[in-house]
Amino acid sequence: MYPKLFPANPILLVDDEEHFLLSAELTMSSNGIKNIETCKDSTNVMDLLETKEYSLVVLDVNMPHLSGLDLLPAIVNKYPGIPVIVITAMNDVESAVFCRRGLELTEIRSENEMLKQSLLNSNIEHPDAFSEIITRCSTIESIFRYIEAIGQTALPVLVTGETGTGKELFAKAIHKVSGRRGELVSVNVAGVDDNFFSDMLFGHKKGAFTGADVERKGLIEKAENGTLFLDEIGDLRAESQVKLLRLLQDGQFYPLGSDIAKFSDARIIVATHRDIKLMQANSTFRQDLYYRLKSHQIIIPPLRERKSDIPYLIDHFITKAADQLGKRRPSVPKELYILLKNYPFPGNVRELEGIIFDAISQHTSGILSLESVRAKMSDYTQNLNHDPNTTSGHIDELIDFPGRFPTLKEAEESLIEEALKRAEGNQTIAAELLGISRRALNNRLRRSDGGE
């Protein structure tokens, strides 16, 4: 089901010197590029391309019979979809770097084709990969299809979304869909200084610095044949951004204390809750790194924009909390769903999980009490009201009058009608939304019915 070699279609190396072919093949194979075929006779190249699909062709410029420059136009004319690299007087490492860059073009083309297919196919092909993400939201399901389209490429993925939206779960899903045999290695890089970042990511040789008594491999090597997930990439320091960029550009790195380059075949996924597009415009995040990272980008919507998922998430977290806390699953009042569907969830899915776990931890028997849930919601409202950054402009975002300005009576009736609609007719919850008592709401409803 998944490719076992990288790249999925082989690279064709063409050179009349057998020792170069052998050396180049060994160098590339030892550094992650394992699907390689060689050809010593350049006159056989067109026949080989006729019988098999290759991801990349690498030609030596000086060869008997047909030189690389002679073959280039023939290949481009007949097989325009295959990238071709012509090399001369280069060492093996440089050749490997050029091959990696050529493969990026192949992968982009492959991704475009897969995206076209995903648009035509509405089914999720690998549902098990997304089993940890609870959703019935069409937006999230479209993200699943996008992940399936890009999952098997080697290009980096940028995952953005507010705190608590579950960015690491999406990184796990990408890794599962990729079919990579190696591990998913996760690390949070927020607040990490450059020296620690380099040591953590690239490792060090023995004696590289005081205390380096033994050689240690970095996380990038631990993620060999797998995926490296860097969380909070928006907080990465400027010096470390340069080193990450070099890794992404060339696929190579230097352990601390070593002058010998190593290659990495790990897939890089990064995540942030910050607006790094704005950061690169303000020169606080490297522009070249930003565009490298966003080869593929996933934007996770906040929970307030996928409210249809809230009932399913509530049920999931109630079962999970009851199991982990060793309690029987309580009966759930309908009001719980209505209350939480009307809450903005600044902390997103993670906050919802915390609210449910807190309620279950205090539950004793019978019907689940809503007291702790209401307390959490009240805390948010009070913090908002006491926030010194909250100004009258906040009200402008809540109320808009596109037509005739309403009378006070009309505005009150409209607010009550909307509150009852959101509360699904529950007057207690409607009163909470309006910030008044249940009795005050009843009085206003009676007054409205009486025509006053």
Residue, then its C-alpha position, 0 to 999 in steps of 0.5 A: m500500500y505504501p512505498k518501501l523505497f525512496p523515491a517511489n520511482p527510481i532515479l536513473l544515474v547515467d555515466d560511463e565511469e563505473h567507479f563513479l556510478l558505484s560511489a554515487e549509488l553508495t553515497m546516496s543510498s547511505n543517505g536516504i536515496k535508496n531507489i537507484e538504477t545505473c546505466k553505463d551506456s548513454t545510448n540505452v537511456m531512451d529505451l530505459l525511459e520507454t519501459k519504466e517510469y523514473s522520478l529523476v534522471v542524472l546525466d554526466v555531461n561528458m560521455p562517449h556516443l551521447s553526451g549529457l547535453d545531447l540527451l537532455p533535449a531528447i528527454v525533455n521533448k519526449y518525457p517533459g514530466i521527468p526532471v533531468i540534472v546534468i552534472t560534471a566535475m562534482n563530488d558525490v555529496e554535491s551530486a546527492v544534494f542536486c538529486r534531492r532538489g530535483l526530487e522536490l520538483t517530482e514530488i510537487r508534480s506528484e502532489n498536484e496529481m494526487l490533489k486532483q484525484s482527492l477532489l474527485n474522491s470524497n472518501i477517506e482511504h485510510p480512516d485508521a490514520f485519523s482515528e484520534i481526531i473526533t469530527r463530523c465536520s466537512t472542513i476537517e474531513s477535507i483536511f484528511r483528504y489533503i493529508e492523504a494527497i500529500g502524505q507520501t511526499a517528502l516535502p515539509v508540512l506547516v500545521t497552523g492553528e490556535t492553541g489547543t486545536g490538536k496540531e500534534l494529532f494532525a502531525k501523527a496522522i500525516h506520519k501514519v499516512s506516509g507509511r514511513r517505517g521510522e518513528l514520529v519524533s516530537v519536540n517543542v522548540a519554544g524557548v530553546d537556545d541555539n546551542f541546545f537546539s543544535d545539540m538536540l537536533f543534530g547530536h554531537k561528537k565525543g569531545a565536541f564541548t565540555g561534558a561531551d564524554v560520549e558521542r550522541k545522535g540527535l533527534i534528526e537521526k532518531a527520526e531516520n526513515g520517519t518523521l520529525f515534528l517541531d512544535e512551536i516553530g514560531d518561537l525558534r530563534a534566528e540562529s536556529q532558523v538558519k540551521l533548520l533552513r540548511l537542513l531543509q535545503d540540502g537534506q544534510f547536517y553536521p553534528l556538533g564537533s564534526d566536519i563530515a556532513k550527514f544526510s537525513d531522510a526524515r520528513i519534517i513537520v512543524a506547527t505553530h499557533r503564531d502568524i508566521k506569515l506576519m512574522q516574516a513580513n516583520s522580519t522576525f521569521r526568515q522569509d526563505l524558511y517560511y516559504r520552505l516550510k509551507s510547501h504543504q500547509i494545513i490550517i486547523p479551524p478553531l472549535r468555535e468554527r466547528k460547533s457541530d463537533i462539540p456533541y461528539l467531542i463531549d461524549h468522547f471525553i466523558t467516556k475517556a474521563a470515566d475510564q481514566l478516573g475509574k468511574r461509571r459513565p454518568s447520565v448527561p443532561k441535554e443542557l450540557y450540550i446546549l451550554l457548551k455549544n454557546y461557549p467560544f472555547p478560547g482554549n479550543v478542544r484542549e479546553l473542552e477536554g479539561i472542562i469535561f474531566d473536571a466535571i467527571s472528577q467531581h461527579t458522584s452518581g446519577i446525572l452529571s452536575l453542570e455546576s463546574v461547567r458553569a463555573k468555568m464559563s463564568d471564569y471566562t466571562q469575568n476575565l473578559n469583563h476585567d480585561p484592560n484590553t477590552t474596550s467599547g470596540h469589542i461591542d462593535e464586533l458583536i453588533d452590526f446595524p446594516g439597515r435601519f437603526p432599531t428601537l430599544k424595544e426592537a433590539e431587546e426583542s431581537l436579543i431575546e429571540e436569538a438567545l432562546k434560539r441558541a438555547e434551543g428554548n431553554q429559558t435558564i440558558a437563554a437568561e445566562l446568555l443574556g446576562i440576566s436572571r431567569r425571573a428577569l427574562n420571564n418578566r420581559l417575555r410576559r411584557s412582550d406577550g402583553g404588547e407593552 
